[in-house]
Amino acid sequence: MNPVLDSVQQSYAEMLGGLDSARAQLHPAGDSEQWSAQNLVEHLVLTYRSTAVVLEERLQKGRPTQAPITQEHLLRWNRYIGAGKFPAGNQAPERVKPGQISLPVLSGAELASLQRTELEAMDRLLDQCCEKFGAQPMASHFAFGPLTVEQWREFHAVHSRHHLAQLSRIIASNQVSGKTVSTT
């Protein structure tokens, strides 16, 4: 896997590794409107799968996107991803909201393994796109427009780091509140 994506995924594995399946389901301060660790990983998995669909489409067509890169795309990219930050306060698009995959209750280690598997699959497609299309923009992101392979990796690294901070808050919230869940 690409070193940048691998580094981010290893950070998740370290944070998630100590969570049993019950703790991975806890919502911060017991607020079910906020994501649990499992919800957060499911969201990431859905984003990797969404990107994989776009990449597979480009590979099947055998050509990069013909969509133009607009000034708005460039402004958004430079303001956020290019600056290493993710737009805060926005809700996830419906297609990548948790609850769309029939996941069983998973432990943190199982969630980290699932995340790695999905991230590796997406990264293999990025490698294939790089071989086929080179360094040019080749597939479009709904908000950032046509992106190169390296920009797709940067997008997912920045997005994942954004949620890594959220995961840290989820775990800390549940430790502070002393939440326990019976597994019987």
TIRO-2110 file (N, C-alpha, C; in Angstrom, 1 decimal):
// TIRO-2110
0.8, -1.2, 0.0, N, 1, A
0.0, 0.0, 0.0, CA, 1, A
0.9, 1.2, 0.0, C, 1, A
0.4, 2.3, -0.6, N, 2, A
1.1, 3.6, -0.6, CA, 2, A
1.5, 4.0, 0.8, C, 2, A
2.7, 4.4, 1.1, N, 3, A
3.2, 4.7, 2.4, CA, 3, A
2.3, 5.7, 3.2, C, 3, A
1.8, 6.8, 2.5, N, 4, A
1.0, 7.7, 3.2, CA, 4, A
-0.3, 7.1, 3.7, C, 4, A
-1.0, 6.3, 2.9, N, 5, A
-2.2, 5.6, 3.3, CA, 5, A
-1.9, 4.6, 4.3, C, 5, A
-0.8, 3.9, 4.2, N, 6, A
-0.4, 2.9, 5.2, CA, 6, A
-0.2, 3.5, 6.5, C, 6, A
0.4, 4.6, 6.6, N, 7, A
0.7, 5.3, 7.8, CA, 7, A
-0.6, 5.7, 8.5, C, 7, A
-1.5, 6.3, 7.8, N, 8, A
-2.8, 6.6, 8.3, CA, 8, A
-3.5, 5.4, 8.9, C, 8, A
-3.5, 4.3, 8.1, N, 9, A
-4.2, 3.1, 8.5, CA, 9, A
-3.6, 2.5, 9.8, C, 9, A
-2.3, 2.6, 9.9, N, 10, A
-1.6, 2.1, 11.1, CA, 10, A
-2.0, 2.9, 12.3, C, 10, A
-2.2, 4.2, 12.1, N, 11, A
-2.7, 5.0, 13.2, CA, 11, A
-4.1, 4.5, 13.7, C, 11, A
-4.9, 4.2, 12.7, N, 12, A
-6.3, 3.7, 13.1, CA, 12, A
-6.1, 2.3, 13.8, C, 12, A
-5.3, 1.5, 13.3, N, 13, A
-5.1, 0.1, 13.9, CA, 13, A
-4.6, 0.3, 15.4, C, 13, A
-3.7, 1.2, 15.6, N, 14, A
-3.3, 1.5, 17.0, CA, 14, A
-4.4, 2.0, 17.9, C, 14, A
-5.2, 2.9, 17.4, N, 15, A
-6.3, 3.4, 18.2, CA, 15, A
-7.4, 2.4, 18.4, C, 15, A
-7.7, 1.7, 17.4, N, 16, A
-8.8, 0.8, 17.5, CA, 16, A
-8.5, -0.5, 18.2, C, 16, A
-7.2, -0.9, 18.2, N, 17, A
-6.7, -2.2, 18.7, CA, 17, A
-7.2, -2.5, 20.1, C, 17, A
-7.3, -1.6, 20.9, N, 18, A
-7.7, -1.8, 22.3, CA, 18, A
-9.2, -1.9, 22.6, C, 18, A
-10.0, -1.7, 21.5, N, 19, A
-11.5, -1.7, 21.7, CA, 19, A
-12.1, -3.1, 21.5, C, 19, A
-12.8, -3.5, 22.5, N, 20, A
-13.5, -4.8, 22.3, CA, 20, A
-14.8, -4.4, 21.5, C, 20, A
-15.6, -5.4, 21.1, N, 21, A
-16.7, -5.1, 20.3, CA, 21, A
-17.8, -4.2, 20.9, C, 21, A
-17.9, -4.4, 22.2, N, 22, A
-18.9, -3.5, 22.9, CA, 22, A
-18.5, -2.0, 22.9, C, 22, A
-17.2, -1.8, 23.2, N, 23, A
-16.7, -0.4, 23.2, CA, 23, A
-16.7, 0.2, 21.8, C, 23, A
-16.5, -0.6, 20.8, N, 24, A
-16.5, -0.1, 19.4, CA, 24, A
-17.9, 0.4, 19.0, C, 24, A
-18.9, 0.0, 19.8, N, 25, A
-20.3, 0.4, 19.4, CA, 25, A
-20.7, 1.7, 20.2, C, 25, A
-20.0, 2.1, 21.2, N, 26, A
-20.4, 3.2, 22.0, CA, 26, A
-20.4, 4.5, 21.3, C, 26, A
-21.4, 5.3, 21.5, N, 27, A
-21.5, 6.7, 20.9, CA, 27, A
-21.0, 7.7, 22.0, C, 27, A
-20.3, 8.7, 21.6, N, 28, A
-19.9, 9.7, 22.5, CA, 28, A
-21.0, 10.2, 23.5, C, 28, A
-20.7, 10.2, 24.7, N, 29, A
-21.7, 10.6, 25.8, CA, 29, A
-23.0, 10.0, 25.6, C, 29, A
-23.1, 8.8, 25.0, N, 30, A
-24.3, 8.1, 24.9, CA, 30, A
-25.3, 8.7, 23.8, C, 30, A
-24.8, 9.6, 23.0, N, 31, A
-25.6, 10.3, 22.1, CA, 31, A
-25.6, 9.5, 20.7, C, 31, A
-26.7, 8.8, 20.5, N, 32, A
-26.8, 7.9, 19.3, CA, 32, A
-26.8, 8.7, 18.0, C, 32, A
-26.9, 10.0, 18.0, N, 33, A
-26.8, 10.8, 16.8, CA, 33, A
-25.3, 11.0, 16.4, C, 33, A
-24.4, 10.8, 17.3, N, 34, A
-23.0, 10.9, 17.0, CA, 34, A
-22.5, 9.5, 16.7, C, 34, A
-21.5, 9.4, 15.8, N, 35, A
-21.0, 8.1, 15.4, CA, 35, A
-20.2, 7.4, 16.5, C, 35, A
-20.3, 6.1, 16.5, N, 36, A
-19.5, 5.2, 17.3, CA, 36, A
-18.2, 4.9, 16.4, C, 36, A
-17.2, 4.2, 17.0, N, 37, A
-16.0, 3.9, 16.3, CA, 37, A
-16.4, 3.0, 15.1, C, 37, A
-17.3, 2.1, 15.3, N, 38, A
-17.7, 1.2, 14.1, CA, 38, A
-18.4, 2.0, 13.1, C, 38, A
-19.2, 3.0, 13.4, N, 39, A
-19.9, 3.9, 12.4, CA, 39, A
-18.8, 4.6, 11.6, C, 39, A
-17.8, 5.1, 12.3, N, 40, A
-16.8, 5.9, 11.7, CA, 40, A
-16.0, 5.1, 10.7, C, 40, A
-15.6, 3.9, 11.1, N, 41, A
-14.9, 3.0, 10.1, CA, 41, A
-15.8, 2.6, 9.0, C, 41, A
-17.1, 2.4, 9.2, N, 42, A
-18.0, 2.1, 8.1, CA, 42, A
-18.0, 3.2, 7.1, C, 42, A
-18.1, 4.4, 7.6, N, 43, A
-18.1, 5.6, 6.8, CA, 43, A
-16.8, 5.6, 5.9, C, 43, A
-15.7, 5.4, 6.5, N, 44, A
-14.4, 5.4, 5.7, CA, 44, A
-14.5, 4.3, 4.7, C, 44, A
-14.9, 3.1, 5.0, N, 45, A
-15.0, 2.0, 4.1, CA, 45, A
-15.9, 2.4, 2.9, C, 45, A
-17.0, 3.0, 3.2, N, 46, A
-17.9, 3.4, 2.2, CA, 46, A
-17.3, 4.5, 1.2, C, 46, A
-16.4, 5.3, 1.8, N, 47, A
-15.7, 6.3, 0.9, CA, 47, A
-14.7, 5.6, 0.0, C, 47, A
-14.0, 4.6, 0.6, N, 48, A
-13.1, 3.9, -0.2, CA, 48, A
-13.8, 3.1, -1.4, C, 48, A
-14.9, 2.5, -1.0, N, 49, A
-15.7, 1.8, -2.0, CA, 49, A
-16.3, 2.8, -3.1, C, 49, A
-16.7, 3.9, -2.7, N, 50, A
-17.2, 4.9, -3.6, CA, 50, A
-16.1, 5.3, -4.6, C, 50, A
-14.9, 5.6, -4.1, N, 51, A
-13.8, 5.9, -5.0, CA, 51, A
-13.5, 4.7, -5.9, C, 51, A
-13.5, 3.5, -5.4, N, 52, A
-13.2, 2.3, -6.2, CA, 52, A
-14.2, 2.2, -7.4, C, 52, A
-15.4, 2.5, -7.1, N, 53, A
-16.4, 2.5, -8.2, CA, 53, A
-16.0, 3.5, -9.3, C, 53, A
-15.7, 4.7, -8.9, N, 54, A
-15.3, 5.7, -9.9, CA, 54, A
-14.0, 5.3, -10.7, C, 54, A
-13.1, 4.7, -9.9, N, 55, A
-11.8, 4.3, -10.6, CA, 55, A
-12.1, 3.1, -11.5, C, 55, A
-12.9, 2.2, -11.1, N, 56, A
-13.2, 1.0, -12.0, CA, 56, A
-13.9, 1.5, -13.3, C, 56, A
-14.8, 2.5, -13.1, N, 57, A
-15.5, 3.1, -14.3, CA, 57, A
-14.5, 3.6, -15.3, C, 57, A
-13.5, 4.4, -14.8, N, 58, A
-12.5, 5.0, -15.7, CA, 58, A
-11.7, 3.9, -16.3, C, 58, A
-11.3, 2.9, -15.6, N, 59, A
-10.5, 1.8, -16.1, CA, 59, A
-11.3, 1.0, -17.2, C, 59, A
-12.6, 0.8, -17.0, N, 60, A
-13.4, 0.1, -18.0, CA, 60, A
-13.6, 1.0, -19.2, C, 60, A
-13.7, 2.3, -19.1, N, 61, A
-13.8, 3.2, -20.2, CA, 61, A
-12.5, 3.3, -21.0, C, 61, A
-11.4, 3.0, -20.2, N, 62, A
-10.1, 3.1, -20.9, CA, 62, A
-9.6, 4.5, -21.1, C, 62, A
-10.2, 5.4, -20.5, N, 63, A
-9.7, 6.8, -20.6, CA, 63, A
-10.0, 7.6, -19.4, C, 63, A
-9.2, 8.7, -19.2, N, 64, A
-9.5, 9.5, -18.0, CA, 64, A
-10.7, 10.4, -18.3, C, 64, A
-11.2, 11.0, -17.2, N, 65, A
-12.4, 11.8, -17.3, CA, 65, A
-12.1, 13.0, -18.3, C, 65, A
-13.2, 13.4, -18.9, N, 66, A
-13.1, 14.6, -19.8, CA, 66, A
-13.6, 15.8, -19.1, C, 66, A
-14.0, 15.7, -17.9, N, 67, A
-14.6, 16.8, -17.2, CA, 67, A
-13.6, 17.9, -16.9, C, 67, A
-13.9, 19.1, -17.0, N, 68, A
-13.0, 20.2, -16.8, CA, 68, A
-12.7, 20.4, -15.3, C, 68, A
-11.6, 21.0, -15.0, N, 69, A
-11.3, 21.4, -13.6, CA, 69, A
-11.7, 22.9, -13.6, C, 69, A
-12.6, 23.2, -12.7, N, 70, A
-13.1, 24.5, -12.6, CA, 70, A
-12.3, 25.3, -11.6, C, 70, A
-12.5, 26.6, -11.6, N, 71, A
-11.9, 27.5, -10.6, CA, 71, A
-12.4, 27.1, -9.2, C, 71, A
-13.7, 26.8, -9.1, N, 72, A
-14.3, 26.4, -7.8, CA, 72, A
-13.6, 25.1, -7.3, C, 72, A
-13.3, 24.2, -8.2, N, 73, A
-12.6, 23.0, -7.8, CA, 73, A
-11.2, 23.3, -7.2, C, 73, A
-10.5, 24.2, -7.9, N, 74, A
-9.2, 24.6, -7.5, CA, 74, A
-9.2, 25.3, -6.2, C, 74, A
-10.1, 26.2, -6.0, N, 75, A
-10.3, 26.9, -4.8, CA, 75, A
-10.5, 26.0, -3.6, C, 75, A
-11.5, 25.1, -3.8, N, 76, A
-11.8, 24.1, -2.7, CA, 76, A
-10.6, 23.3, -2.4, C, 76, A
-9.9, 22.8, -3.4, N, 77, A
-8.8, 21.9, -3.2, CA, 77, A
-7.7, 22.7, -2.4, C, 77, A
-7.3, 23.8, -2.9, N, 78, A
-6.3, 24.6, -2.2, CA, 78, A
-6.6, 25.0, -0.8, C, 78, A
-7.9, 25.4, -0.6, N, 79, A
-8.4, 25.8, 0.8, CA, 79, A
-8.4, 24.6, 1.8, C, 79, A
-8.7, 23.5, 1.3, N, 80, A
-8.9, 22.3, 2.2, CA, 80, A
-7.8, 21.3, 2.0, C, 80, A
-7.9, 20.4, 1.1, N, 81, A
-7.0, 19.2, 1.0, CA, 81, A
-5.6, 19.7, 0.8, C, 81, A
-5.4, 20.6, -0.1, N, 82, A
-4.0, 21.1, -0.4, CA, 82, A
-3.4, 21.7, 0.8, C, 82, A
-4.2, 22.2, 1.8, N, 83, A
-3.7, 22.8, 3.0, CA, 83, A
-3.7, 21.8, 4.1, C, 83, A
-4.1, 20.5, 3.8, N, 84, A
-4.0, 19.4, 4.8, CA, 84, A
-5.1, 19.4, 5.8, C, 84, A
-6.3, 20.0, 5.4, N, 85, A
-7.4, 20.0, 6.3, CA, 85, A
-8.7, 19.6, 5.6, C, 85, A
-9.6, 19.2, 6.3, N, 86, A
-10.9, 18.7, 5.7, CA, 86, A
-12.0, 19.7, 6.1, C, 86, A
-12.9, 20.0, 5.2, N, 87, A
-14.0, 20.9, 5.5, CA, 87, A
-14.8, 20.4, 6.7, C, 87, A
-14.8, 21.2, 7.8, N, 88, A
-15.5, 20.8, 9.0, CA, 88, A
-17.0, 21.2, 9.0, C, 88, A
-17.8, 20.5, 9.7, N, 89, A
-19.2, 20.9, 9.9, CA, 89, A
-20.1, 20.4, 8.8, C, 89, A
-19.6, 19.8, 7.8, N, 90, A
-20.5, 19.3, 6.7, CA, 90, A
-20.9, 17.8, 7.1, C, 90, A
-22.1, 17.5, 6.7, N, 91, A
-22.6, 16.1, 6.9, CA, 91, A
-22.1, 15.3, 5.7, C, 91, A
-21.8, 14.0, 6.0, N, 92, A
-21.4, 13.1, 5.0, CA, 92, A
-22.5, 12.9, 3.9, C, 92, A
-22.1, 12.8, 2.7, N, 93, A
-23.1, 12.5, 1.6, CA, 93, A
-23.9, 11.2, 2.0, C, 93, A
-25.1, 11.1, 1.6, N, 94, A
-25.9, 10.0, 2.0, CA, 94, A
-25.3, 8.6, 1.6, C, 94, A
-24.6, 8.6, 0.4, N, 95, A
-24.1, 7.3, 0.0, CA, 95, A
-22.9, 6.8, 0.8, C, 95, A
-22.4, 7.7, 1.7, N, 96, A
-21.3, 7.2, 2.6, CA, 96, A
-21.6, 7.3, 4.1, C, 96, A
-22.9, 7.4, 4.4, N, 97, A
-23.3, 7.5, 5.8, CA, 97, A
-23.4, 6.1, 6.3, C, 97, A
-23.0, 5.9, 7.6, N, 98, A
-23.0, 4.5, 8.2, CA, 98, A
-24.5, 4.0, 8.2, C, 98, A
-24.5, 2.7, 8.2, N, 99, A
-25.8, 2.0, 8.2, CA, 99, A
-26.2, 1.4, 6.9, C, 99, A
-25.3, 1.5, 5.9, N, 100, A
-25.6, 0.9, 4.6, CA, 100, A
-24.9, -0.4, 4.3, C, 100, A
-24.1, -0.8, 5.2, N, 101, A
-23.4, -2.1, 5.1, CA, 101, A
-24.0, -3.0, 6.3, C, 101, A
-24.3, -4.2, 6.0, N, 102, A
-24.8, -5.1, 7.1, CA, 102, A
-23.6, -5.7, 7.8, C, 102, A
-22.9, -4.8, 8.6, N, 103, A
-21.8, -5.3, 9.4, CA, 103, A
-22.3, -5.9, 10.7, C, 103, A
-21.7, -7.0, 11.1, N, 104, A
-21.9, -7.5, 12.4, CA, 104, A
-21.2, -6.6, 13.4, C, 104, A
-21.5, -6.8, 14.7, N, 105, A
-20.8, -6.0, 15.7, CA, 105, A
-19.3, -6.5, 15.7, C, 105, A
-18.4, -5.6, 15.5, N, 106, A
-17.0, -5.9, 15.3, CA, 106, A
-16.1, -5.2, 16.4, C, 106, A
-15.0, -5.9, 16.8, N, 107, A
-14.1, -5.3, 17.7, CA, 107, A
-13.2, -4.3, 17.0, C, 107, A
-12.5, -3.5, 17.7, N, 108, A
-11.6, -2.5, 17.1, CA, 108, A
-10.6, -3.2, 16.2, C, 108, A
-10.0, -4.3, 16.6, N, 109, A
-9.0, -5.0, 15.7, CA, 109, A
-9.7, -5.5, 14.4, C, 109, A
-10.9, -6.0, 14.5, N, 110, A
-11.6, -6.4, 13.3, CA, 110, A
-12.0, -5.2, 12.4, C, 110, A
-12.3, -4.1, 13.0, N, 111, A
-12.6, -2.9, 12.2, CA, 111, A
-11.3, -2.4, 11.5, C, 111, A
-10.2, -2.4, 12.2, N, 112, A
-8.9, -2.0, 11.6, CA, 112, A
-8.6, -2.9, 10.4, C, 112, A
-8.8, -4.2, 10.6, N, 113, A
-8.6, -5.2, 9.5, CA, 113, A
-9.5, -4.9, 8.3, C, 113, A
-10.8, -4.7, 8.5, N, 114, A
-11.7, -4.4, 7.5, CA, 114, A
-11.2, -3.1, 6.7, C, 114, A
-10.9, -2.1, 7.5, N, 115, A
-10.4, -0.8, 6.9, CA, 115, A
-9.2, -1.1, 6.0, C, 115, A
-8.2, -1.8, 6.5, N, 116, A
-7.0, -2.1, 5.7, CA, 116, A
-7.4, -2.8, 4.4, C, 116, A
-8.2, -3.8, 4.5, N, 117, A
-8.6, -4.6, 3.3, CA, 117, A
-9.2, -3.7, 2.3, C, 117, A
-10.1, -2.8, 2.7, N, 118, A
-10.8, -1.9, 1.7, CA, 118, A
-9.9, -0.8, 1.2, C, 118, A
-9.0, -0.3, 2.1, N, 119, A
-8.0, 0.7, 1.6, CA, 119, A
-7.0, 0.1, 0.6, C, 119, A
-6.6, -1.1, 0.9, N, 120, A
-5.7, -1.8, 0.0, CA, 120, A
-6.3, -2.0, -1.4, C, 120, A
-7.6, -2.4, -1.4, N, 121, A
-8.3, -2.6, -2.7, CA, 121, A
-8.4, -1.3, -3.5, C, 121, A
-8.7, -0.2, -2.8, N, 122, A
-8.8, 1.1, -3.5, CA, 122, A
-7.4, 1.5, -4.0, C, 122, A
-6.4, 1.3, -3.2, N, 123, A
-5.1, 1.7, -3.6, CA, 123, A
-4.6, 0.9, -4.8, C, 123, A
-4.9, -0.4, -4.8, N, 124, A
-4.5, -1.2, -6.0, CA, 124, A
-5.2, -0.6, -7.3, C, 124, A
-6.4, -0.2, -7.2, N, 125, A
-7.1, 0.5, -8.3, CA, 125, A
-6.4, 1.8, -8.7, C, 125, A
-5.9, 2.5, -7.7, N, 126, A
-5.2, 3.7, -8.0, CA, 126, A
-3.9, 3.4, -8.7, C, 126, A
-3.2, 2.3, -8.3, N, 127, A
-2.0, 1.9, -9.0, CA, 127, A
-2.3, 1.6, -10.5, C, 127, A
-3.4, 0.9, -10.7, N, 128, A
-3.8, 0.5, -12.1, CA, 128, A
-4.1, 1.8, -12.9, C, 128, A
-4.8, 2.7, -12.3, N, 129, A
-5.1, 4.0, -13.0, CA, 129, A
-3.8, 4.8, -13.3, C, 129, A
-2.8, 4.7, -12.4, N, 130, A
-1.5, 5.4, -12.6, CA, 130, A
-0.8, 4.8, -13.8, C, 130, A
-0.8, 3.5, -13.9, N, 131, A
-0.2, 2.8, -15.0, CA, 131, A
-0.9, 3.1, -16.3, C, 131, A
-2.2, 3.2, -16.3, N, 132, A
-3.0, 3.4, -17.5, CA, 132, A
-3.0, 4.9, -17.9, C, 132, A
-3.1, 5.8, -17.0, N, 133, A
-3.4, 7.2, -17.3, CA, 133, A
-2.2, 8.2, -16.9, C, 133, A
-1.2, 7.7, -16.2, N, 134, A
-0.1, 8.5, -15.8, CA, 134, A
-0.5, 9.5, -14.8, C, 134, A
0.1, 10.7, -14.8, N, 135, A
0.0, 11.7, -13.8, CA, 135, A
-1.1, 12.7, -14.0, C, 135, A
-1.9, 12.5, -15.1, N, 136, A
-3.0, 13.5, -15.4, CA, 136, A
-4.2, 13.3, -14.5, C, 136, A
-5.0, 14.3, -14.3, N, 137, A
-6.3, 14.0, -13.6, CA, 137, A
-7.1, 13.0, -14.4, C, 137, A
-7.6, 12.0, -13.7, N, 138, A
-8.2, 10.9, -14.4, CA, 138, A
-9.6, 10.5, -13.9, C, 138, A
-10.0, 10.9, -12.7, N, 139, A
-11.4, 10.6, -12.2, CA, 139, A
-11.8, 11.7, -11.4, C, 139, A
-13.1, 12.0, -11.4, N, 140, A
-13.7, 13.2, -10.7, CA, 140, A
-14.2, 12.9, -9.3, C, 140, A
-13.9, 13.8, -8.4, N, 141, A
-14.5, 13.8, -7.1, CA, 141, A
-15.7, 14.8, -7.1, C, 141, A
-16.8, 14.5, -6.4, N, 142, A
-18.0, 15.3, -6.5, CA, 142, A
-17.7, 16.8, -6.1, C, 142, A
-16.8, 17.0, -5.2, N, 143, A
-16.6, 18.4, -4.7, CA, 143, A
-15.3, 19.0, -5.2, C, 143, A
-14.3, 18.1, -5.5, N, 144, A
-13.0, 18.6, -5.8, CA, 144, A
-12.6, 18.5, -7.3, C, 144, A
-13.6, 17.9, -8.1, N, 145, A
-13.4, 17.8, -9.5, CA, 145, A
-12.4, 16.7, -9.9, C, 145, A
-11.9, 16.7, -11.1, N, 146, A
-10.9, 15.7, -11.6, CA, 146, A
-9.6, 15.7, -10.8, C, 146, A
-9.2, 14.6, -10.4, N, 147, A
-8.1, 14.4, -9.5, CA, 147, A
-7.1, 13.4, -10.2, C, 147, A
-5.8, 13.7, -9.9, N, 148, A
-4.8, 12.7, -10.3, CA, 148, A
-4.7, 11.6, -9.2, C, 148, A
-4.0, 10.5, -9.5, N, 149, A
-3.9, 9.4, -8.6, CA, 149, A
-3.3, 9.9, -7.2, C, 149, A
-2.3, 10.8, -7.3, N, 150, A
-1.7, 11.3, -6.0, CA, 150, A
-2.7, 12.2, -5.3, C, 150, A
-3.5, 12.9, -6.0, N, 151, A
-4.5, 13.8, -5.3, CA, 151, A
-5.6, 12.9, -4.7, C, 151, A
-6.0, 11.8, -5.3, N, 152, A
-6.9, 10.9, -4.7, CA, 152, A
-6.3, 10.4, -3.4, C, 152, A
-5.1, 10.0, -3.4, N, 153, A
-4.4, 9.5, -2.2, CA, 153, A
-4.4, 10.6, -1.1, C, 153, A
-4.0, 11.8, -1.5, N, 154, A
-4.0, 12.9, -0.6, CA, 154, A
-5.3, 13.2, 0.0, C, 154, A
-6.4, 13.2, -0.8, N, 155, A
-7.7, 13.4, -0.4, CA, 155, A
-8.1, 12.3, 0.7, C, 155, A
-7.8, 11.0, 0.4, N, 156, A
-8.2, 10.0, 1.4, CA, 156, A
-7.3, 10.1, 2.7, C, 156, A
-6.1, 10.5, 2.6, N, 157, A
-5.2, 10.7, 3.7, CA, 157, A
-5.7, 11.8, 4.6, C, 157, A
-6.0, 12.9, 4.0, N, 158, A
-6.6, 14.1, 4.8, CA, 158, A
-7.9, 13.8, 5.4, C, 158, A
-8.8, 13.1, 4.6, N, 159, A
-10.1, 12.8, 5.1, CA, 159, A
-10.0, 11.8, 6.3, C, 159, A
-9.1, 10.8, 6.1, N, 160, A
-8.9, 9.8, 7.2, CA, 160, A
-8.3, 10.4, 8.5, C, 160, A
-7.4, 11.4, 8.3, N, 161, A
-6.8, 12.0, 9.5, CA, 161, A
-7.9, 12.9, 10.2, C, 161, A
-8.7, 13.5, 9.4, N, 162, A
-9.8, 14.3, 10.0, CA, 162, A
-10.7, 13.4, 10.9, C, 162, A
-11.0, 12.2, 10.4, N, 163, A
-11.8, 11.3, 11.2, CA, 163, A
-11.0, 10.6, 12.3, C, 163, A
-9.6, 10.5, 12.2, N, 164, A
-8.8, 10.0, 13.3, CA, 164, A
-8.9, 10.9, 14.5, C, 164, A
-9.0, 12.2, 14.3, N, 165, A
-9.2, 13.1, 15.4, CA, 165, A
-10.6, 12.8, 16.1, C, 165, A
-11.5, 12.6, 15.2, N, 166, A
-12.9, 12.3, 15.7, CA, 166, A
-12.9, 11.0, 16.5, C, 166, A
-12.2, 10.0, 16.0, N, 167, A
-12.1, 8.7, 16.7, CA, 167, A
-11.5, 8.9, 18.1, C, 167, A
-10.4, 9.7, 18.1, N, 168, A
-9.8, 10.0, 19.4, CA, 168, A
-10.8, 10.6, 20.4, C, 168, A
-11.6, 11.5, 19.9, N, 169, A
-12.7, 12.1, 20.8, CA, 169, A
-13.7, 11.1, 21.2, C, 169, A
-14.1, 10.2, 20.3, N, 170, A
-15.1, 9.1, 20.6, CA, 170, A
-14.5, 8.3, 21.8, C, 170, A
-13.3, 7.8, 21.6, N, 171, A
-12.7, 6.9, 22.6, CA, 171, A
-12.6, 7.7, 23.9, C, 171, A
-12.1, 8.9, 23.9, N, 172, A
-11.9, 9.7, 25.1, CA, 172, A
-13.2, 10.0, 25.8, C, 172, A
-14.2, 10.3, 25.1, N, 173, A
-15.6, 10.6, 25.6, CA, 173, A
-16.1, 9.4, 26.4, C, 173, A
-15.9, 8.2, 25.8, N, 174, A
-16.4, 7.0, 26.5, CA, 174, A
-15.6, 6.6, 27.7, C, 174, A
-14.3, 7.0, 27.7, N, 175, A
-13.5, 6.7, 28.9, CA, 175, A
-13.8, 7.6, 30.0, C, 175, A
-14.0, 8.9, 29.7, N, 176, A
-14.3, 9.9, 30.7, CA, 176, A
-15.7, 9.6, 31.3, C, 176, A
-16.7, 9.3, 30.4, N, 177, A
-18.0, 9.1, 31.0, CA, 177, A
-18.2, 7.8, 31.7, C, 177, A
-17.1, 6.9, 31.6, N, 178, A
-17.2, 5.7, 32.3, CA, 178, A
-18.2, 4.7, 31.8, C, 178, A
-18.5, 4.9, 30.5, N, 179, A
-19.5, 4.0, 29.9, CA, 179, A
-19.0, 2.6, 29.8, C, 179, A
-19.9, 1.7, 30.2, N, 180, A
-19.6, 0.3, 30.1, CA, 180, A
-20.8, -0.4, 29.4, C, 180, A
-20.6, -1.4, 28.7, N, 181, A
-21.7, -2.1, 28.1, CA, 181, A
-21.6, -3.6, 28.4, C, 181, A
-22.7, -4.1, 28.8, N, 182, A
-22.7, -5.5, 29.2, CA, 182, A
-22.7, -6.3, 27.9, C, 182, A
-21.8, -7.3, 27.8, N, 183, A
-21.7, -8.2, 26.6, CA, 183, A
-22.5, -9.5, 26.8, C, 183, A
-23.3, -9.6, 27.9, N, 184, A
-24.0, -10.8, 28.1, CA, 184, A
-25.5, -10.7, 27.7, C, 184, A
END
